[in-house]
Amino acid sequence: RRRKRVVGAEVDYSRRPAEDFARGTLVLEDEQGHTLMIECSTSWAYVGPGLRIQIELLGPEYAMEINTLGTELKVFLSREVRGSAGEDLVEKQNAEQGLMPVLEDEAGIYGYTEEDRHMVECFRKGLRPSETFHDGVAVVEMLMALYRSAETGQTVYLAETDLSDYVPPVARA
């Protein structure tokens, strides 16, 4: 009932699904034949401060992890703090009180500043950027393989599977 009241009757998730959670595991092989694993997850259903991005990369004798909400500085505001409502600290806060991470350079943490600077400089100097159209295609292929795997419940091998015409369920009319 609330959904119909808020977004109207034309939005029906039973006929047109929406993504609110995704989890994927990619298994890759490096130049030396070592297995690499990338695990990632996201959820728009997550209710909390900031934009939560969590990625783990596991390889032979090394690992990398990032959690964009794992900041060093957090602020707690009690119910006794008074003031008018507004986005007082950082964008994407869902509360005006309680425990909140402080992202001192939000655009930098998410990578936008350096990505944008790099692209602008490449365009200005006529250079090829470090990430190309082909890199973007490779990322989309990995995402389509993750969708296909989730849909079929089977492992998808990129080298053996043509995904050029594949449309994930969430994008089907």
SVG drawing of the C-alpha trace seen along z (x, -y; Angstrom):
<svg xmlns="http://www.w3.org/2000/svg" viewBox="-2 -25 56 49">
<polyline fill="none" stroke="black" stroke-width="0.4" points="0.0,0.0 2.7,-2.4 4.5,-1.8 1.4,-2.6 0.8,-5.7 4.4,-6.9 5.2,-6.0 1.8,-5.2 0.1,-2.1 2.2,-2.1 5.3,-0.9 4.9,2.8 8.0,4.7 6.3,8.1 6.1,7.3 9.3,5.2 11.9,6.2 14.4,3.8 17.8,4.4 18.3,3.7 21.0,6.3 23.9,7.7 26.7,10.1 29.2,11.5 32.4,13.6 34.7,13.3 37.5,15.9 40.3,14.7 43.8,15.9 46.9,13.7 49.8,13.9 51.5,16.5 48.5,18.8 47.6,17.9 43.9,17.8 42.6,14.4 39.2,13.9 37.2,10.7 34.2,10.6 31.9,7.6 28.5,6.7 26.2,3.7 22.7,3.1 20.4,0.2 18.3,1.6 21.2,0.7 19.9,-2.1 22.8,-4.0 25.1,-7.0 27.1,-7.4 27.5,-5.3 28.6,-1.8 31.0,-0.1 32.8,3.0 35.3,5.0 37.7,7.7 40.5,9.0 42.1,12.3 45.2,13.6 48.2,15.9 49.9,14.5 48.0,11.1 44.7,9.5 43.1,6.1 39.9,4.8 38.1,1.5 35.0,0.4 34.1,-3.2 32.4,-3.5 35.4,-2.4 36.7,-5.8 38.9,-6.9 36.7,-9.7 33.1,-9.1 30.8,-11.6 28.0,-10.8 25.3,-13.4 22.8,-12.9 19.1,-13.7 19.9,-16.8 21.6,-18.5 19.3,-21.2 19.1,-22.8 17.1,-22.9 17.0,-19.9 19.5,-19.7 22.4,-17.8 24.8,-19.2 27.8,-17.0 28.1,-15.0 26.0,-14.1 23.9,-10.8 23.4,-11.0 20.1,-9.4 20.1,-10.8 20.7,-14.0 21.8,-12.2 23.5,-9.0 26.8,-7.6 27.9,-8.8 31.2,-8.4 32.8,-11.6 34.3,-11.4 36.7,-14.3 37.2,-14.1 34.1,-12.2 34.8,-12.8 38.4,-11.7 37.5,-8.6 35.1,-7.4 37.8,-8.2 35.9,-10.8 38.4,-13.6 41.4,-11.7 39.4,-9.9 38.0,-13.2 41.4,-14.9 43.1,-12.1 40.4,-12.1 40.5,-15.8 44.3,-15.8 44.2,-13.0 41.7,-14.8 43.6,-18.1 46.9,-16.5 45.5,-14.1 46.6,-11.0 45.0,-7.7 43.6,-7.3 44.7,-4.5 41.2,-3.1 39.8,-2.7 36.5,-1.9 37.7,1.7 38.2,1.8 34.6,0.6 33.4,3.4 35.3,5.9 33.7,4.6 30.2,4.9 31.0,8.4 31.9,9.4 28.7,7.8 26.6,9.7 28.3,12.9 27.4,12.3 23.8,11.6 23.7,14.7 25.2,16.8 22.7,15.5 19.9,16.3 20.9,19.8 22.7,20.8 25.6,22.0 29.2,20.8 29.7,18.7 33.0,19.0 33.6,15.8 35.9,17.4 33.2,19.9 30.0,17.9 28.7,15.3 26.8,12.7 26.5,10.1 22.7,10.4 22.1,11.3 19.7,9.0 19.6,9.5 16.1,10.0 16.1,6.5 16.4,4.9 13.8,7.0 10.4,5.2"/>
</svg>
